[in-house]
Amino acid sequence: MTAQQRLVLTRADARRLLVRYHFRPASLAAIIQRLGTIQFDPLAPVGTNPDLVLQSRVAGYRWGEWQRAAYQQRMLVDGWDKQASLIQPEAWWAQAPFHRHFAQRWRHRGVDIESAEARALIDEVEHRGPATSLELGDQQSDPALRGSWYGPKRSRHLLKALWDSGRLMTHHRVNGRHAYDLPDRVLPEGAMQGDASEDDALQRLVVRRVQAAGLLRPTADAAVWFLPCKRDERNRIVAKALAEGELIELDVAGERYWASPDALATLENGAESSDPARDEVRFLAPLDPLMWDRGAVARLFGFDYVWEVYKPQDQRRWGYYVLPVLWGDRFIARFDARCQQGTLTILAWHWEPDIDRSRLPEGLIEALQRAARDFLDYLGAERVVLPRGLGREGRRAWQRAGR
């Protein structure tokens, strides 16, 4: 498709598309279907990333409910997308390119998933049932592995290699640790189909990446586009997806984007005045799929977001675990918070420069109060501690939400 053939959108169109696509009301199952993948991160000062992604979209969602959806209902399984993620089990077949990629990468590190040691671990899981790295293998430390990301135990490295290559899966978690099991005891029947081609699998991965984001630039950061193939191959796969109608190419203010048909269709569904997402405030996850392409967020929304969780404390401008605050199709603030023992402590709140905290725009106070009330309910928090910087009206909204 040439540049002349691309559908042209304004930035306002793109913002409206993204907000409608991501935040139109739906059930938990429908949101999982809509996104296709949710990035996993274990940090949980106000819930994990999956919690935060879901609470911003699913009415009445409560902290930790994703684990029931994943480990009891099997609506999600642990897998790999742009990073460790929760994916739909029926798409497990498309993980094959990732599995081959990681098996080769582990071999280059001296860990062979075809070794007798690896087969012994798989046999142990088969006979024992789901178990964590604390229960499997010989638990011996290898001096050569001290200081590594996965610790000094060789068995833990091997278990991770077997997980990365699809030989083992996560049956459930125990205090955050994977309880490993065999794939055919975790996946529903038919999810391990082996007749799909490499191109079919890669196309599913590429389309899902765009599907999760709603809109995605081909030039987004490498971390956003991490795939088990080179960029030229990705572009070839995208060309096929475009030709088959699985993706649509757009021009947004002179820049190329890819979109899913479902995302684009939201622009045609209803008038702006009846848009249920139009006037609501939402607290977003740092790794929300809407936030993946931070360059696009800056271009479309004028919101410059940096996640500073891995920066040294003295280099942070905003805080440790900072959540963006969206009002309609406008980012208005960001805040750093912790929730412990029923108390939500907001450590810092930063309004955007175009927000006058002494006189908030019409409708924002009420929308913020609703969002704050829902957020406290999601966390199960009974008390909120507020920082300076909120302003009188913002402070009042949070205080009323906490009553």
MOVEN-V863259 format. One record per residue. RES is the residue in one letter. SS is DSSP state (2 for helix, 1 for strand, 0 for the rest). BURIAL is I if it has 16 or more other ideal C-beta (glycine too) atoms within 10 Angstrom, else O. D_CENTER is the distance of its C-alpha to the mean C-alpha in Angstrom with 1 decimal. Layout:
RES&SS&BURIAL&D_CENTER, RES&SS&BURIAL&D_CENTER
//
This chain:
M&0&O&29.8, T&0&O&31.5, A&2&O&30.6, Q&2&O&33.3, Q&2&O&31.7, R&0&O&28.3, L&1&O&27.5, V&1&O&27.8, L&1&I&25.7, T&0&O&26.2, R&2&O&23.5, A&2&O&24.2, D&2&I&23.7, A&2&I&20.3, R&2&I&19.2, R&2&I&20.6, L&2&I&18.9, L&2&I&15.4, V&2&I&16.1, R&2&I&17.9, Y&2&I&15.4, H&2&I&12.4, F&2&I&14.5, R&0&I&17.5, P&0&O&18.3, A&0&O&17.5, S&0&O&17.4, L&2&I&14.7, A&2&O&15.7, A&2&O&15.7, I&2&I&12.2, I&2&I&11.0, Q&2&O&13.6, R&2&I&12.6, L&2&I&9.0, G&0&I&10.0, T&1&I&6.8, I&1&I&3.7, Q&1&I&3.0, F&0&I&6.1, D&0&I&8.2, P&0&O&11.7, L&0&O&12.8, A&0&I&13.6, P&0&I&16.1, V&0&I&15.1, G&0&I&12.9, T&0&I&9.9, N&2&I&6.4, P&2&I&6.3, D&2&I&9.6, L&2&I&9.0, V&2&I&6.7, L&2&I&9.5, Q&2&I&12.4, S&0&I&12.1, R&0&I&12.7, V&0&I&14.8, A&0&O&18.2, G&0&O&19.4, Y&0&I&16.2, R&0&O&17.1, W&0&I&15.5, G&0&O&15.0, E&2&I&15.4, W&2&I&12.3, Q&2&I&14.6, R&2&O&17.4, A&2&I&15.5, A&2&I&14.5, Y&2&I&17.7, Q&0&O&20.3, Q&0&O&19.6, R&0&O&17.7, M&0&I&15.5, L&0&I&12.8, V&1&I&13.5, D&1&I&12.2, G&1&I&12.2, W&1&I&11.2, D&0&I&9.5, K&0&I&9.1, Q&0&O&8.8, A&1&O&9.2, S&1&I&7.0, L&1&I&8.2, I&1&I&10.1, Q&0&I&13.2, P&2&I&16.3, E&2&O&18.4, A&2&I&16.5, W&2&I&17.3, W&2&I&20.2, A&2&I&18.2, Q&2&I&17.0, A&2&I&20.6, P&2&I&20.4, F&2&I&17.8, H&2&I&20.1, R&2&O&23.1, H&2&I&21.5, F&2&I&20.7, A&2&I&24.0, Q&2&O&25.8, R&2&O&24.0, W&2&I&24.9, R&2&O&28.5, H&2&O&28.8, R&0&O&28.1, G&0&O&30.8, V&0&I&28.8, D&0&O&30.0, I&0&I&28.3, E&0&O&31.7, S&0&O&33.8, A&2&O&35.9, E&2&O&33.9, A&2&I&30.7, R&2&O&32.6, A&2&O&34.0, L&2&I&30.5, I&2&I&29.6, D&2&O&33.0, E&2&I&32.4, V&2&I&29.2, E&2&O&31.0, H&2&O&33.9, R&2&O&32.2, G&0&O&29.2, P&0&I&25.7, A&1&I&26.0, T&0&I&24.2, S&0&I&25.1, L&0&O&27.5, E&0&O&29.6, L&0&I&29.5, G&0&I&31.6, D&0&O&34.4, Q&0&O&32.4, Q&0&O&34.5, S&1&O&33.4, D&0&O&33.9, P&2&O&35.2, A&2&O&33.7, L&2&O&30.2, R&0&O&30.6, G&0&O&28.1, S&0&O&25.5, W&0&O&21.8, Y&0&O&22.4, G&0&O&25.7, P&0&O&29.2, K&1&I&29.3, R&2&I&29.7, S&2&I&28.8, R&2&I&25.3, H&2&I&24.8, L&2&I&26.1, L&2&I&24.0, K&2&I&20.8, A&2&I&22.5, L&2&I&23.2, W&2&I&19.6, D&2&I&18.3, S&0&I&21.1, G&0&I&20.6, R&0&I&23.8, L&0&I&22.3, M&1&I&19.3, T&1&I&17.9, H&1&I&20.1, H&1&I&18.8, R&1&O&18.3, V&1&O&21.1, N&0&O&20.3, G&0&O&17.0, R&1&O&18.9, H&1&I&18.5, A&1&I&21.5, Y&1&I&22.2, D&1&I&23.9, L&0&I&25.1, P&2&I&22.9, D&2&O&25.6, R&2&O&25.6, V&0&I&21.9, L&0&I&21.3, P&0&O&23.1, E&0&O&26.1, G&0&O&25.7, A&0&I&22.1, M&0&O&23.7, Q&0&O&25.7, G&0&O&27.1, D&0&O&28.8, A&0&O&26.0, S&0&O&26.7, E&2&O&24.7, D&2&O&24.4, D&2&O&23.2, A&2&I&20.4, L&2&I&19.4, Q&2&I&19.6, R&2&I&17.3, L&2&I&14.6, V&2&I&15.3, V&2&I&15.5, R&2&I&12.2, R&2&I&10.6, V&2&I&12.6, Q&2&I&12.1, A&2&I&8.4, A&2&I&9.3, G&0&I&12.7, L&1&I&14.7, L&1&I&14.3, R&0&I&17.2, P&0&O&18.7, T&0&O&19.4, A&0&I&15.9, D&0&O&15.6, A&0&O&16.0, A&0&O&12.8, V&0&I&11.0, W&0&I&13.5, F&0&O&13.9, L&0&I&15.7, P&0&I&18.6, C&0&I&21.0, K&0&O&22.6, R&2&O&22.0, D&2&O&25.3, E&2&O&24.3, R&2&I&21.0, N&2&O&23.2, R&2&O&25.6, I&2&I&23.0, V&2&I&21.8, A&2&O&25.4, K&2&I&25.8, A&2&I&22.9, L&2&O&24.4, A&2&O&27.8, E&0&O&26.7, G&0&O&24.9, E&0&I&21.4, L&0&I&20.4, I&1&I&22.3, E&1&I&23.1, L&1&I&23.4, D&1&O&25.3, V&1&I&23.8, A&0&O&26.4, G&0&O&27.6, E&1&I&24.3, R&1&O&23.0, Y&1&I&19.7, W&1&I&18.5, A&1&I&17.5, S&0&I&17.3, P&2&O&20.5, D&2&O&18.8, A&2&I&17.2, L&2&I&20.6, A&2&O&22.5, T&2&I&21.1, L&2&I&23.6, E&2&O&26.4, N&0&O&25.7, G&0&O&27.7, A&0&O&29.1, E&2&O&27.2, S&2&O&29.4, S&2&O&28.1, D&0&I&24.4, P&0&O&23.0, A&0&I&20.1, R&0&I&22.7, D&0&O&23.8, E&0&I&21.1, V&1&I&19.4, R&1&I&15.8, F&1&I&14.1, L&0&I&10.6, A&0&I&8.0, P&0&I&8.6, L&0&I&5.2, D&0&I&4.8, P&2&I&5.3, L&2&I&8.8, M&2&I&9.0, W&0&I&8.2, D&0&I&11.9, R&2&I&13.6, G&2&O&16.9, A&2&I&16.5, V&2&I&15.5, A&2&O&18.7, R&2&I&20.8, L&2&I&19.9, F&2&I&19.5, G&0&O&21.5, F&0&I&18.9, D&0&O&18.8, Y&0&I&15.8, V&0&O&15.7, W&0&I&13.7, E&0&I&16.8, V&0&I&15.8, Y&0&O&17.4, K&0&O&20.3, P&0&O&23.7, Q&2&O&24.4, D&2&O&27.2, Q&2&O&25.1, R&0&I&22.6, R&0&O&23.4, W&0&I&21.0, G&0&I&20.1, Y&0&I&18.1, Y&0&I&14.9, V&1&I&15.1, L&1&I&13.4, P&1&I&14.2, V&1&I&16.5, L&1&I&16.8, W&1&I&20.2, G&0&I&20.6, D&0&I&19.7, R&1&I&20.5, F&1&I&18.8, I&1&I&21.4, A&1&I&20.4, R&1&I&18.2, F&1&I&18.8, D&1&I&18.6, A&1&I&19.1, R&1&O&19.7, C&1&I&20.5, Q&1&O&23.2, Q&0&O&25.8, G&0&O&25.4, T&1&O&25.4, L&1&I&22.8, T&1&I&23.9, I&1&I&22.7, L&1&I&23.7, A&1&I&23.6, W&1&I&23.1, H&1&I&23.4, W&1&I&24.4, E&0&I&24.1, P&0&O&27.5, D&0&O&28.3, I&0&I&28.1, D&0&O&31.4, R&0&O&30.7, S&0&O&34.3, R&0&O&34.1, L&0&I&30.7, P&0&O&30.6, E&0&O&31.9, G&0&O&29.5, L&2&I&27.0, I&2&O&28.6, E&2&O&28.3, A&2&I&24.7, L&2&I&23.7, Q&2&I&25.8, R&2&O&24.1, A&2&I&20.6, A&2&I&21.9, R&2&I&23.6, D&2&I&20.6, F&2&I&18.5, L&2&I&21.4, D&2&O&21.7, Y&2&I&18.1, L&2&I&18.8, G&0&O&22.3, A&0&I&23.7, E&0&O&27.4, R&1&O&28.0, V&1&I&26.5, V&1&O&27.7, L&0&I&27.5, P&0&O&28.0, R&0&O&30.2, G&0&O&29.0, L&0&I&28.0, G&2&I&31.4, R&2&O&33.6, E&2&O&31.9, G&2&I&28.4, R&2&I&29.8, R&2&O&31.6, A&2&I&28.6, W&2&I&26.8, Q&2&O&30.1, R&2&O&30.8, A&2&I&27.4, G&0&I&28.2, R&0&O&31.6
//
